[in-house]
């Protein structure tokens, strides 16, 4: 039974890509777990723990965002930046994650992110 469960888990794992194009610029997003201080790189969105964070390198930005604890979502935020693979409004969208930034005037700037052409 264990082997069948392990075999089926390969079909249901959600493997996040690490390279995207956001507003015409390459973005690198690496998710790490840190609940136990191991900084383990995550290759399955179902394995994210409570200490997880994402490191985003994009344009001149180096951003580290902790996991948000919004039920039903897979997102990371520091209340200024948001990186999301799954939300209640759009469902799972790991191939076109949401990148948003809260501006000083209170408006939200959305960036268009998608996989690079060569990964399709």
PDB file as gemmi writes it, atoms N, CA and C in Angstrom:
CRYST1    1.000    1.000    1.000  90.00  90.00  90.00 P 1                      
ATOM      1  N   UNK A   1       0.822  -1.196   0.000  1.00  0.00           N  
ATOM      2  CA  UNK A   1       0.000   0.000   0.000  1.00  0.00           C  
ATOM      3  C   UNK A   1       0.869   1.264   0.000  1.00  0.00           C  
ATOM      4  N   UNK A   2       1.977   1.231   0.761  1.00  0.00           N  
ATOM      5  CA  UNK A   2       2.873   2.380   0.836  1.00  0.00           C  
ATOM      6  C   UNK A   2       3.443   2.721  -0.539  1.00  0.00           C  
ATOM      7  N   UNK A   3       3.812   1.701  -1.301  1.00  0.00           N  
ATOM      8  CA  UNK A   3       4.386   1.927  -2.629  1.00  0.00           C  
ATOM      9  C   UNK A   3       3.356   2.566  -3.548  1.00  0.00           C  
ATOM     10  N   UNK A   4       2.123   2.132  -3.471  1.00  0.00           N  
ATOM     11  CA  UNK A   4       1.060   2.729  -4.288  1.00  0.00           C  
ATOM     12  C   UNK A   4       0.855   4.190  -3.905  1.00  0.00           C  
ATOM     13  N   UNK A   5       0.859   4.506  -2.634  1.00  0.00           N  
ATOM     14  CA  UNK A   5       0.701   5.889  -2.180  1.00  0.00           C  
ATOM     15  C   UNK A   5       1.857   6.757  -2.659  1.00  0.00           C  
ATOM     16  N   UNK A   6       3.063   6.241  -2.551  1.00  0.00           N  
ATOM     17  CA  UNK A   6       4.241   6.965  -3.014  1.00  0.00           C  
ATOM     18  C   UNK A   6       4.175   7.189  -4.519  1.00  0.00           C  
ATOM     19  N   UNK A   7       3.784   6.170  -5.261  1.00  0.00           N  
ATOM     20  CA  UNK A   7       3.664   6.275  -6.713  1.00  0.00           C  
ATOM     21  C   UNK A   7       2.617   7.317  -7.111  1.00  0.00           C  
ATOM     22  N   UNK A   8       1.483   7.305  -6.463  1.00  0.00           N  
ATOM     23  CA  UNK A   8       0.420   8.273  -6.771  1.00  0.00           C  
ATOM     24  C   UNK A   8       0.807   9.692  -6.387  1.00  0.00           C  
ATOM     25  N   UNK A   9       1.644   9.841  -5.371  1.00  0.00           N  
ATOM     26  CA  UNK A   9       2.043  11.184  -4.943  1.00  0.00           C  
ATOM     27  C   UNK A   9       2.820  11.903  -6.038  1.00  0.00           C  
ATOM     28  N   UNK A  10       3.505  11.156  -6.897  1.00  0.00           N  
ATOM     29  CA  UNK A  10       4.232  11.786  -8.007  1.00  0.00           C  
ATOM     30  C   UNK A  10       3.278  12.447  -8.987  1.00  0.00           C  
ATOM     31  N   UNK A  11       2.084  11.905  -9.126  1.00  0.00           N  
ATOM     32  CA  UNK A  11       1.102  12.469 -10.044  1.00  0.00           C  
ATOM     33  C   UNK A  11       0.402  13.694  -9.469  1.00  0.00           C  
ATOM     34  N   UNK A  12       0.367  13.803  -8.163  1.00  0.00           N  
ATOM     35  CA  UNK A  12      -0.390  14.878  -7.533  1.00  0.00           C  
ATOM     36  C   UNK A  12       0.484  15.972  -6.926  1.00  0.00           C  
ATOM     37  N   UNK A  13       1.792  15.854  -7.040  1.00  0.00           N  
ATOM     38  CA  UNK A  13       2.644  16.901  -6.501  1.00  0.00           C  
ATOM     39  C   UNK A  13       2.586  18.124  -7.414  1.00  0.00           C  
ATOM     40  N   UNK A  14       2.722  19.276  -6.811  1.00  0.00           N  
ATOM     41  CA  UNK A  14       2.674  20.540  -7.548  1.00  0.00           C  
ATOM     42  C   UNK A  14       4.084  21.102  -7.549  1.00  0.00           C  
ATOM     43  N   UNK A  15       4.774  20.906  -8.655  1.00  0.00           N  
ATOM     44  CA  UNK A  15       6.170  21.308  -8.756  1.00  0.00           C  
ATOM     45  C   UNK A  15       6.247  22.749  -9.256  1.00  0.00           C  
ATOM     46  N   UNK A  16       6.743  23.649  -8.412  1.00  0.00           N  
ATOM     47  CA  UNK A  16       6.834  25.043  -8.836  1.00  0.00           C  
ATOM     48  C   UNK A  16       8.040  25.290  -9.735  1.00  0.00           C  
ATOM     49  N   UNK A  17       7.861  26.065 -10.746  1.00  0.00           N  
ATOM     50  CA  UNK A  17       8.982  26.508 -11.564  1.00  0.00           C  
ATOM     51  C   UNK A  17       9.736  27.574 -10.780  1.00  0.00           C  
ATOM     52  N   UNK A  18      10.983  27.804 -11.149  1.00  0.00           N  
ATOM     53  CA  UNK A  18      11.774  28.812 -10.451  1.00  0.00           C  
ATOM     54  C   UNK A  18      12.066  30.025 -11.324  1.00  0.00           C  
ATOM     55  N   UNK A  19      11.932  29.891 -12.628  1.00  0.00           N  
ATOM     56  CA  UNK A  19      12.219  30.991 -13.548  1.00  0.00           C  
ATOM     57  C   UNK A  19      10.923  31.425 -14.230  1.00  0.00           C  
ATOM     58  N   UNK A  20      10.665  32.719 -14.180  1.00  0.00           N  
ATOM     59  CA  UNK A  20       9.489  33.317 -14.816  1.00  0.00           C  
ATOM     60  C   UNK A  20       9.924  34.576 -15.546  1.00  0.00           C  
ATOM     61  N   UNK A  21       9.041  35.068 -16.389  1.00  0.00           N  
ATOM     62  CA  UNK A  21       9.219  36.382 -17.001  1.00  0.00           C  
ATOM     63  C   UNK A  21       8.103  37.257 -16.436  1.00  0.00           C  
ATOM     64  N   UNK A  22       8.492  38.329 -15.758  1.00  0.00           N  
ATOM     65  CA  UNK A  22       7.524  39.253 -15.168  1.00  0.00           C  
ATOM     66  C   UNK A  22       7.783  40.642 -15.752  1.00  0.00           C  
ATOM     67  N   UNK A  23       6.786  41.168 -16.414  1.00  0.00           N  
ATOM     68  CA  UNK A  23       6.897  42.480 -17.069  1.00  0.00           C  
ATOM     69  C   UNK A  23       8.128  42.550 -17.972  1.00  0.00           C  
ATOM     70  N   UNK A  24       8.385  41.464 -18.691  1.00  0.00           N  
ATOM     71  CA  UNK A  24       9.470  41.438 -19.658  1.00  0.00           C  
ATOM     72  C   UNK A  24      10.852  41.167 -19.090  1.00  0.00           C  
ATOM     73  N   UNK A  25      10.970  40.987 -17.788  1.00  0.00           N  
ATOM     74  CA  UNK A  25      12.267  40.730 -17.141  1.00  0.00           C  
ATOM     75  C   UNK A  25      12.250  39.354 -16.469  1.00  0.00           C  
ATOM     76  N   UNK A  26      13.372  38.658 -16.534  1.00  0.00           N  
ATOM     77  CA  UNK A  26      13.452  37.368 -15.861  1.00  0.00           C  
ATOM     78  C   UNK A  26      13.378  37.528 -14.351  1.00  0.00           C  
ATOM     79  N   UNK A  27      12.660  36.604 -13.719  1.00  0.00           N  
ATOM     80  CA  UNK A  27      12.500  36.573 -12.268  1.00  0.00           C  
ATOM     81  C   UNK A  27      12.857  35.174 -11.802  1.00  0.00           C  
ATOM     82  N   UNK A  28      13.632  35.076 -10.723  1.00  0.00           N  
ATOM     83  CA  UNK A  28      13.969  33.800 -10.118  1.00  0.00           C  
ATOM     84  C   UNK A  28      13.299  33.743  -8.752  1.00  0.00           C  
ATOM     85  N   UNK A  29      12.538  32.680  -8.515  1.00  0.00           N  
ATOM     86  CA  UNK A  29      11.843  32.497  -7.237  1.00  0.00           C  
ATOM     87  C   UNK A  29      12.231  31.144  -6.652  1.00  0.00           C  
ATOM     88  N   UNK A  30      12.841  31.166  -5.482  1.00  0.00           N  
ATOM     89  CA  UNK A  30      13.251  29.942  -4.805  1.00  0.00           C  
ATOM     90  C   UNK A  30      12.531  29.850  -3.473  1.00  0.00           C  
ATOM     91  N   UNK A  31      11.836  28.739  -3.262  1.00  0.00           N  
ATOM     92  CA  UNK A  31      11.112  28.523  -2.005  1.00  0.00           C  
ATOM     93  C   UNK A  31      11.973  27.658  -1.095  1.00  0.00           C  
ATOM     94  N   UNK A  32      12.060  28.072   0.164  1.00  0.00           N  
ATOM     95  CA  UNK A  32      12.824  27.311   1.157  1.00  0.00           C  
ATOM     96  C   UNK A  32      11.975  27.115   2.400  1.00  0.00           C  
ATOM     97  N   UNK A  33      12.077  25.931   2.982  1.00  0.00           N  
ATOM     98  CA  UNK A  33      11.492  25.673   4.287  1.00  0.00           C  
ATOM     99  C   UNK A  33      12.522  26.021   5.345  1.00  0.00           C  
ATOM    100  N   UNK A  34      12.058  26.509   6.483  1.00  0.00           N  
ATOM    101  CA  UNK A  34      12.994  26.860   7.545  1.00  0.00           C  
ATOM    102  C   UNK A  34      12.415  26.601   8.927  1.00  0.00           C  
ATOM    103  N   UNK A  35      11.438  25.742   9.020  1.00  0.00           N  
ATOM    104  CA  UNK A  35      10.849  25.459  10.328  1.00  0.00           C  
ATOM    105  C   UNK A  35      11.896  24.865  11.275  1.00  0.00           C  
ATOM    106  N   UNK A  36      12.794  24.045  10.725  1.00  0.00           N  
ATOM    107  CA  UNK A  36      13.831  23.408  11.543  1.00  0.00           C  
ATOM    108  C   UNK A  36      15.204  24.031  11.336  1.00  0.00           C  
ATOM    109  N   UNK A  37      15.273  25.170  10.668  1.00  0.00           N  
ATOM    110  CA  UNK A  37      16.545  25.833  10.440  1.00  0.00           C  
ATOM    111  C   UNK A  37      17.397  25.200   9.360  1.00  0.00           C  
ATOM    112  N   UNK A  38      16.785  24.381   8.495  1.00  0.00           N  
ATOM    113  CA  UNK A  38      17.571  23.682   7.483  1.00  0.00           C  
ATOM    114  C   UNK A  38      17.617  24.396   6.127  1.00  0.00           C  
ATOM    115  N   UNK A  39      16.777  25.388   5.905  1.00  0.00           N  
ATOM    116  CA  UNK A  39      16.737  26.162   4.655  1.00  0.00           C  
ATOM    117  C   UNK A  39      16.622  25.256   3.428  1.00  0.00           C  
ATOM    118  N   UNK A  40      15.867  24.191   3.544  1.00  0.00           N  
ATOM    119  CA  UNK A  40      15.699  23.205   2.484  1.00  0.00           C  
ATOM    120  C   UNK A  40      14.935  23.795   1.302  1.00  0.00           C  
ATOM    121  N   UNK A  41      15.492  23.671   0.089  1.00  0.00           N  
ATOM    122  CA  UNK A  41      14.803  24.130  -1.123  1.00  0.00           C  
ATOM    123  C   UNK A  41      13.627  23.204  -1.384  1.00  0.00           C  
ATOM    124  N   UNK A  42      12.469  23.794  -1.676  1.00  0.00           N  
ATOM    125  CA  UNK A  42      11.236  23.040  -1.881  1.00  0.00           C  
ATOM    126  C   UNK A  42      10.971  22.864  -3.370  1.00  0.00           C  
ATOM    127  N   UNK A  43      10.700  21.625  -3.766  1.00  0.00           N  
ATOM    128  CA  UNK A  43      10.370  21.325  -5.153  1.00  0.00           C  
ATOM    129  C   UNK A  43       8.949  20.816  -5.298  1.00  0.00           C  
ATOM    130  N   UNK A  44       8.127  20.972  -4.271  1.00  0.00           N  
ATOM    131  CA  UNK A  44       6.736  20.542  -4.299  1.00  0.00           C  
ATOM    132  C   UNK A  44       5.949  21.494  -3.395  1.00  0.00           C  
ATOM    133  N   UNK A  45       4.988  22.177  -3.963  1.00  0.00           N  
ATOM    134  CA  UNK A  45       4.214  23.153  -3.184  1.00  0.00           C  
ATOM    135  C   UNK A  45       3.447  22.509  -2.033  1.00  0.00           C  
ATOM    136  N   UNK A  46       3.209  21.204  -2.109  1.00  0.00           N  
ATOM    137  CA  UNK A  46       2.531  20.508  -1.017  1.00  0.00           C  
ATOM    138  C   UNK A  46       3.437  20.272   0.185  1.00  0.00           C  
ATOM    139  N   UNK A  47       4.737  20.522   0.046  1.00  0.00           N  
ATOM    140  CA  UNK A  47       5.689  20.274   1.130  1.00  0.00           C  
ATOM    141  C   UNK A  47       6.091  21.535   1.886  1.00  0.00           C  
ATOM    142  N   UNK A  48       5.447  22.636   1.611  1.00  0.00           N  
ATOM    143  CA  UNK A  48       5.784  23.890   2.291  1.00  0.00           C  
ATOM    144  C   UNK A  48       5.405  23.790   3.760  1.00  0.00           C  
ATOM    145  N   UNK A  49       6.330  24.189   4.644  1.00  0.00           N  
ATOM    146  CA  UNK A  49       6.017  24.163   6.073  1.00  0.00           C  
ATOM    147  C   UNK A  49       5.774  25.579   6.605  1.00  0.00           C  
ATOM    148  N   UNK A  50       5.512  25.691   7.891  1.00  0.00           N  
ATOM    149  CA  UNK A  50       5.134  26.962   8.496  1.00  0.00           C  
ATOM    150  C   UNK A  50       6.272  27.976   8.548  1.00  0.00           C  
ATOM    151  N   UNK A  51       7.494  27.541   8.330  1.00  0.00           N  
ATOM    152  CA  UNK A  51       8.634  28.455   8.341  1.00  0.00           C  
ATOM    153  C   UNK A  51       9.100  28.820   6.940  1.00  0.00           C  
ATOM    154  N   UNK A  52       8.320  28.481   5.933  1.00  0.00           N  
ATOM    155  CA  UNK A  52       8.735  28.678   4.537  1.00  0.00           C  
ATOM    156  C   UNK A  52       8.811  30.157   4.165  1.00  0.00           C  
ATOM    157  N   UNK A  53       9.677  30.415   3.190  1.00  0.00           N  
ATOM    158  CA  UNK A  53       9.782  31.747   2.619  1.00  0.00           C  
ATOM    159  C   UNK A  53      10.215  31.605   1.162  1.00  0.00           C  
ATOM    160  N   UNK A  54       9.996  32.637   0.380  1.00  0.00           N  
ATOM    161  CA  UNK A  54      10.437  32.652  -1.012  1.00  0.00           C  
ATOM    162  C   UNK A  54      11.449  33.781  -1.172  1.00  0.00           C  
ATOM    163  N   UNK A  55      12.502  33.503  -1.931  1.00  0.00           N  
ATOM    164  CA  UNK A  55      13.484  34.526  -2.276  1.00  0.00           C  
ATOM    165  C   UNK A  55      13.280  34.845  -3.749  1.00  0.00           C  
ATOM    166  N   UNK A  56      13.014  36.109  -4.031  1.00  0.00           N  
ATOM    167  CA  UNK A  56      12.754  36.567  -5.397  1.00  0.00           C  
ATOM    168  C   UNK A  56      13.871  37.508  -5.829  1.00  0.00           C  
ATOM    169  N   UNK A  57      14.433  37.205  -6.985  1.00  0.00           N  
ATOM    170  CA  UNK A  57      15.432  38.081  -7.604  1.00  0.00           C  
ATOM    171  C   UNK A  57      14.845  38.523  -8.933  1.00  0.00           C  
ATOM    172  N   UNK A  58      14.605  39.834  -9.039  1.00  0.00           N  
ATOM    173  CA  UNK A  58      13.922  40.378 -10.209  1.00  0.00           C  
ATOM    174  C   UNK A  58      14.340  41.828 -10.398  1.00  0.00           C  
ATOM    175  N   UNK A  59      14.753  42.138 -11.595  1.00  0.00           N  
ATOM    176  CA  UNK A  59      15.260  43.477 -11.893  1.00  0.00           C  
ATOM    177  C   UNK A  59      16.357  43.805 -10.880  1.00  0.00           C  
ATOM    178  N   UNK A  60      16.243  44.901 -10.171  1.00  0.00           N  
ATOM    179  CA  UNK A  60      17.211  45.261  -9.128  1.00  0.00           C  
ATOM    180  C   UNK A  60      16.716  44.885  -7.735  1.00  0.00           C  
ATOM    181  N   UNK A  61      15.683  44.072  -7.671  1.00  0.00           N  
ATOM    182  CA  UNK A  61      15.072  43.708  -6.393  1.00  0.00           C  
ATOM    183  C   UNK A  61      15.571  42.342  -5.916  1.00  0.00           C  
ATOM    184  N   UNK A  62      15.873  42.244  -4.652  1.00  0.00           N  
ATOM    185  CA  UNK A  62      16.124  40.985  -3.947  1.00  0.00           C  
ATOM    186  C   UNK A  62      15.153  40.971  -2.783  1.00  0.00           C  
ATOM    187  N   UNK A  63      14.129  40.127  -2.881  1.00  0.00           N  
ATOM    188  CA  UNK A  63      13.024  40.164  -1.932  1.00  0.00           C  
ATOM    189  C   UNK A  63      12.903  38.810  -1.237  1.00  0.00           C  
ATOM    190  N   UNK A  64      12.763  38.820   0.065  1.00  0.00           N  
ATOM    191  CA  UNK A  64      12.508  37.595   0.822  1.00  0.00           C  
ATOM    192  C   UNK A  64      11.154  37.755   1.500  1.00  0.00           C  
ATOM    193  N   UNK A  65      10.213  36.874   1.144  1.00  0.00           N  
ATOM    194  CA  UNK A  65       8.848  36.972   1.659  1.00  0.00           C  
ATOM    195  C   UNK A  65       8.488  35.732   2.468  1.00  0.00           C  
ATOM    196  N   UNK A  66       7.991  35.908   3.679  1.00  0.00           N  
ATOM    197  CA  UNK A  66       7.534  34.760   4.467  1.00  0.00           C  
ATOM    198  C   UNK A  66       6.189  34.257   3.958  1.00  0.00           C  
ATOM    199  N   UNK A  67       5.917  32.996   4.252  1.00  0.00           N  
ATOM    200  CA  UNK A  67       4.643  32.410   3.846  1.00  0.00           C  
ATOM    201  C   UNK A  67       3.505  33.143   4.546  1.00  0.00           C  
ATOM    202  N   UNK A  68       2.414  33.327   3.816  1.00  0.00           N  
ATOM    203  CA  UNK A  68       1.208  33.883   4.443  1.00  0.00           C  
ATOM    204  C   UNK A  68       0.392  32.704   4.947  1.00  0.00           C  
ATOM    205  N   UNK A  69      -0.412  32.934   5.901  1.00  0.00           N  
ATOM    206  CA  UNK A  69      -1.192  31.846   6.467  1.00  0.00           C  
ATOM    207  C   UNK A  69      -2.669  31.986   6.117  1.00  0.00           C  
ATOM    208  N   UNK A  70      -2.943  32.471   4.904  1.00  0.00           N  
ATOM    209  CA  UNK A  70      -4.311  32.582   4.438  1.00  0.00           C  
ATOM    210  C   UNK A  70      -4.814  31.198   4.034  1.00  0.00           C  
ATOM    211  N   UNK A  71      -5.908  30.778   4.625  1.00  0.00           N  
ATOM    212  CA  UNK A  71      -6.460  29.453   4.353  1.00  0.00           C  
ATOM    213  C   UNK A  71      -6.784  29.298   2.871  1.00  0.00           C  
ATOM    214  N   UNK A  72      -6.396  28.169   2.310  1.00  0.00           N  
ATOM    215  CA  UNK A  72      -6.709  27.871   0.916  1.00  0.00           C  
ATOM    216  C   UNK A  72      -5.798  28.534  -0.093  1.00  0.00           C  
ATOM    217  N   UNK A  73      -4.730  29.196   0.362  1.00  0.00           N  
ATOM    218  CA  UNK A  73      -3.821  29.891  -0.545  1.00  0.00           C  
ATOM    219  C   UNK A  73      -2.406  29.342  -0.406  1.00  0.00           C  
ATOM    220  N   UNK A  74      -1.624  29.523  -1.467  1.00  0.00           N  
ATOM    221  CA  UNK A  74      -0.185  29.282  -1.418  1.00  0.00           C  
ATOM    222  C   UNK A  74       0.434  30.607  -1.824  1.00  0.00           C  
ATOM    223  N   UNK A  75       0.747  31.417  -0.823  1.00  0.00           N  
ATOM    224  CA  UNK A  75       1.257  32.756  -1.104  1.00  0.00           C  
ATOM    225  C   UNK A  75       2.247  33.184  -0.032  1.00  0.00           C  
ATOM    226  N   UNK A  76       3.024  34.185  -0.398  1.00  0.00           N  
ATOM    227  CA  UNK A  76       4.062  34.736   0.464  1.00  0.00           C  
ATOM    228  C   UNK A  76       3.917  36.251   0.438  1.00  0.00           C  
ATOM    229  N   UNK A  77       4.030  36.890   1.601  1.00  0.00           N  
ATOM    230  CA  UNK A  77       3.861  38.337   1.639  1.00  0.00           C  
ATOM    231  C   UNK A  77       4.567  38.953   2.836  1.00  0.00           C  
ATOM    232  N   UNK A  78       4.983  40.192   2.651  1.00  0.00           N  
ATOM    233  CA  UNK A  78       5.512  40.984   3.757  1.00  0.00           C  
ATOM    234  C   UNK A  78       4.649  42.237   3.947  1.00  0.00           C  
ATOM    235  N   UNK A  79       3.449  42.213   3.419  1.00  0.00           N  
ATOM    236  CA  UNK A  79       2.453  43.300   3.444  1.00  0.00           C  
ATOM    237  C   UNK A  79       2.783  44.423   2.455  1.00  0.00           C  
ATOM    238  N   UNK A  80       3.955  44.349   1.804  1.00  0.00           N  
ATOM    239  CA  UNK A  80       4.292  45.280   0.726  1.00  0.00           C  
ATOM    240  C   UNK A  80       4.326  44.527  -0.600  1.00  0.00           C  
ATOM    241  N   UNK A  81       4.985  43.383  -0.606  1.00  0.00           N  
ATOM    242  CA  UNK A  81       5.069  42.529  -1.782  1.00  0.00           C  
ATOM    243  C   UNK A  81       4.213  41.291  -1.569  1.00  0.00           C  
ATOM    244  N   UNK A  82       3.689  40.736  -2.666  1.00  0.00           N  
ATOM    245  CA  UNK A  82       2.921  39.495  -2.630  1.00  0.00           C  
ATOM    246  C   UNK A  82       3.367  38.618  -3.788  1.00  0.00           C  
ATOM    247  N   UNK A  83       3.650  37.354  -3.499  1.00  0.00           N  
ATOM    248  CA  UNK A  83       3.956  36.337  -4.510  1.00  0.00           C  
ATOM    249  C   UNK A  83       3.006  35.183  -4.241  1.00  0.00           C  
ATOM    250  N   UNK A  84       2.197  34.809  -5.227  1.00  0.00           N  
ATOM    251  CA  UNK A  84       1.144  33.837  -4.993  1.00  0.00           C  
ATOM    252  C   UNK A  84       1.067  32.802  -6.104  1.00  0.00           C  
ATOM    253  N   UNK A  85       0.970  31.513  -5.702  1.00  0.00           N  
ATOM    254  CA  UNK A  85       0.766  30.408  -6.638  1.00  0.00           C  
ATOM    255  C   UNK A  85      -0.681  29.935  -6.634  1.00  0.00           C  
ATOM    256  N   UNK A  86      -1.405  30.249  -5.583  1.00  0.00           N  
ATOM    257  CA  UNK A  86      -2.790  29.794  -5.456  1.00  0.00           C  
ATOM    258  C   UNK A  86      -3.528  30.777  -4.565  1.00  0.00           C  
ATOM    259  N   UNK A  87      -4.703  31.216  -5.027  1.00  0.00           N  
ATOM    260  CA  UNK A  87      -5.544  32.070  -4.189  1.00  0.00           C  
ATOM    261  C   UNK A  87      -6.996  31.668  -4.363  1.00  0.00           C  
ATOM    262  N   UNK A  88      -7.832  32.200  -3.516  1.00  0.00           N  
ATOM    263  CA  UNK A  88      -9.245  31.812  -3.528  1.00  0.00           C  
ATOM    264  C   UNK A  88      -9.975  32.300  -4.774  1.00  0.00           C  
ATOM    265  N   UNK A  89      -9.526  33.402  -5.341  1.00  0.00           N  
ATOM    266  CA  UNK A  89     -10.201  33.971  -6.508  1.00  0.00           C  
ATOM    267  C   UNK A  89      -9.847  33.244  -7.804  1.00  0.00           C  
ATOM    268  N   UNK A  90      -8.557  32.913  -7.996  1.00  0.00           N  
ATOM    269  CA  UNK A  90      -8.091  32.330  -9.257  1.00  0.00           C  
ATOM    270  C   UNK A  90      -7.740  30.856  -9.183  1.00  0.00           C  
ATOM    271  N   UNK A  91      -7.766  30.277  -8.003  1.00  0.00           N  
ATOM    272  CA  UNK A  91      -7.365  28.883  -7.859  1.00  0.00           C  
ATOM    273  C   UNK A  91      -5.858  28.728  -8.014  1.00  0.00           C  
ATOM    274  N   UNK A  92      -5.447  27.545  -8.424  1.00  0.00           N  
ATOM    275  CA  UNK A  92      -4.030  27.248  -8.601  1.00  0.00           C  
ATOM    276  C   UNK A  92      -3.540  27.835  -9.923  1.00  0.00           C  
ATOM    277  N   UNK A  93      -2.492  28.621  -9.870  1.00  0.00           N  
ATOM    278  CA  UNK A  93      -1.948  29.254 -11.073  1.00  0.00           C  
ATOM    279  C   UNK A  93      -0.422  29.278 -10.998  1.00  0.00           C  
ATOM    280  N   UNK A  94       0.168  28.099 -10.773  1.00  0.00           N  
ATOM    281  CA  UNK A  94       1.618  28.028 -10.565  1.00  0.00           C  
ATOM    282  C   UNK A  94       2.427  28.371 -11.806  1.00  0.00           C  
ATOM    283  N   UNK A  95       1.852  28.315 -13.003  1.00  0.00           N  
ATOM    284  CA  UNK A  95       2.583  28.675 -14.220  1.00  0.00           C  
ATOM    285  C   UNK A  95       2.517  30.167 -14.524  1.00  0.00           C  
ATOM    286  N   UNK A  96       1.651  30.872 -13.841  1.00  0.00           N  
ATOM    287  CA  UNK A  96       1.553  32.330 -13.984  1.00  0.00           C  
ATOM    288  C   UNK A  96       1.267  32.943 -12.613  1.00  0.00           C  
ATOM    289  N   UNK A  97       2.252  32.873 -11.714  1.00  0.00           N  
ATOM    290  CA  UNK A  97       2.032  33.371 -10.351  1.00  0.00           C  
ATOM    291  C   UNK A  97       1.764  34.872 -10.322  1.00  0.00           C  
ATOM    292  N   UNK A  98       1.163  35.278  -9.231  1.00  0.00           N  
ATOM    293  CA  UNK A  98       0.832  36.689  -9.052  1.00  0.00           C  
ATOM    294  C   UNK A  98       1.963  37.384  -8.303  1.00  0.00           C  
ATOM    295  N   UNK A  99       2.423  38.496  -8.861  1.00  0.00           N  
ATOM    296  CA  UNK A  99       3.392  39.361  -8.197  1.00  0.00           C  
ATOM    297  C   UNK A  99       2.756  40.730  -8.084  1.00  0.00           C  
ATOM    298  N   UNK A 100       2.638  41.217  -6.873  1.00  0.00           N  
ATOM    299  CA  UNK A 100       2.013  42.523  -6.642  1.00  0.00           C  
ATOM    300  C   UNK A 100       2.825  43.295  -5.607  1.00  0.00           C  
ATOM    301  N   UNK A 101       2.777  44.619  -5.752  1.00  0.00           N  
ATOM    302  CA  UNK A 101       3.485  45.503  -4.818  1.00  0.00           C  
ATOM    303  C   UNK A 101       2.541  46.607  -4.372  1.00  0.00           C  
ATOM    304  N   UNK A 102       2.476  46.832  -3.070  1.00  0.00           N  
ATOM    305  CA  UNK A 102       1.690  47.922  -2.514  1.00  0.00           C  
ATOM    306  C   UNK A 102       2.502  49.198  -2.622  1.00  0.00           C  
ATOM    307  N   UNK A 103       1.954  50.177  -3.315  1.00  0.00           N  
ATOM    308  CA  UNK A 103       2.644  51.454  -3.519  1.00  0.00           C  
ATOM    309  C   UNK A 103       2.379  52.407  -2.354  1.00  0.00           C  
ATOM    310  N   UNK A 104       3.227  53.423  -2.170  1.00  0.00           N  
ATOM    311  CA  UNK A 104       3.042  54.369  -1.061  1.00  0.00           C  
ATOM    312  C   UNK A 104       1.684  55.074  -1.068  1.00  0.00           C  
ATOM    313  N   UNK A 105       1.080  55.245  -2.258  1.00  0.00           N  
ATOM    314  CA  UNK A 105      -0.217  55.911  -2.331  1.00  0.00           C  
ATOM    315  C   UNK A 105      -1.389  54.972  -2.027  1.00  0.00           C  
ATOM    316  N   UNK A 106      -1.095  53.702  -1.687  1.00  0.00           N  
ATOM    317  CA  UNK A 106      -2.130  52.748  -1.328  1.00  0.00           C  
ATOM    318  C   UNK A 106      -2.627  51.906  -2.493  1.00  0.00           C  
ATOM    319  N   UNK A 107      -2.213  52.224  -3.711  1.00  0.00           N  
ATOM    320  CA  UNK A 107      -2.612  51.428  -4.874  1.00  0.00           C  
ATOM    321  C   UNK A 107      -1.715  50.202  -4.981  1.00  0.00           C  
ATOM    322  N   UNK A 108      -2.198  49.206  -5.702  1.00  0.00           N  
ATOM    323  CA  UNK A 108      -1.454  47.968  -5.894  1.00  0.00           C  
ATOM    324  C   UNK A 108      -0.982  47.890  -7.338  1.00  0.00           C  
ATOM    325  N   UNK A 109       0.320  47.691  -7.524  1.00  0.00           N  
ATOM    326  CA  UNK A 109       0.894  47.517  -8.857  1.00  0.00           C  
ATOM    327  C   UNK A 109       1.024  46.024  -9.117  1.00  0.00           C  
ATOM    328  N   UNK A 110       0.335  45.544 -10.139  1.00  0.00           N  
ATOM    329  CA  UNK A 110       0.376  44.133 -10.519  1.00  0.00           C  
ATOM    330  C   UNK A 110       1.387  43.945 -11.636  1.00  0.00           C  
ATOM    331  N   UNK A 111       2.159  42.888 -11.562  1.00  0.00           N  
ATOM    332  CA  UNK A 111       3.086  42.532 -12.627  1.00  0.00           C  
ATOM    333  C   UNK A 111       2.577  41.282 -13.323  1.00  0.00           C  
ATOM    334  N   UNK A 112       2.730  41.232 -14.619  1.00  0.00           N  
ATOM    335  CA  UNK A 112       2.307  40.086 -15.406  1.00  0.00           C  
ATOM    336  C   UNK A 112       3.439  39.072 -15.453  1.00  0.00           C  
ATOM    337  N   UNK A 113       3.217  37.893 -14.884  1.00  0.00           N  
ATOM    338  CA  UNK A 113       4.250  36.858 -14.820  1.00  0.00           C  
ATOM    339  C   UNK A 113       3.784  35.598 -15.541  1.00  0.00           C  
ATOM    340  N   UNK A 114       4.713  34.966 -16.234  1.00  0.00           N  
ATOM    341  CA  UNK A 114       4.434  33.719 -16.938  1.00  0.00           C  
ATOM    342  C   UNK A 114       5.731  32.954 -17.115  1.00  0.00           C  
ATOM    343  N   UNK A 115       5.611  31.709 -17.535  1.00  0.00           N  
ATOM    344  CA  UNK A 115       6.796  30.911 -17.815  1.00  0.00           C  
ATOM    345  C   UNK A 115       7.485  31.444 -19.057  1.00  0.00           C  
ATOM    346  N   UNK A 116       8.800  31.334 -19.119  1.00  0.00           N  
ATOM    347  CA  UNK A 116       9.499  31.722 -20.348  1.00  0.00           C  
ATOM    348  C   UNK A 116       9.062  30.828 -21.508  1.00  0.00           C  
ATOM    349  N   UNK A 117       9.134  31.329 -22.703  1.00  0.00           N  
ATOM    350  CA  UNK A 117       8.695  30.600 -23.889  1.00  0.00           C  
ATOM    351  C   UNK A 117       9.313  29.215 -23.994  1.00  0.00           C  
ATOM    352  N   UNK A 118      10.603  29.068 -23.655  1.00  0.00           N  
ATOM    353  CA  UNK A 118      11.281  27.804 -23.870  1.00  0.00           C  
ATOM    354  C   UNK A 118      10.834  26.703 -22.916  1.00  0.00           C  
ATOM    355  N   UNK A 119      10.020  27.018 -21.879  1.00  0.00           N  
ATOM    356  CA  UNK A 119       9.556  25.986 -20.952  1.00  0.00           C  
ATOM    357  C   UNK A 119       8.182  25.444 -21.312  1.00  0.00           C  
ATOM    358  N   UNK A 120       7.549  25.989 -22.342  1.00  0.00           N  
ATOM    359  CA  UNK A 120       6.217  25.491 -22.719  1.00  0.00           C  
ATOM    360  C   UNK A 120       6.274  24.163 -23.333  1.00  0.00           C  
TER     361      UNK A 120                                                      
END                                                                             
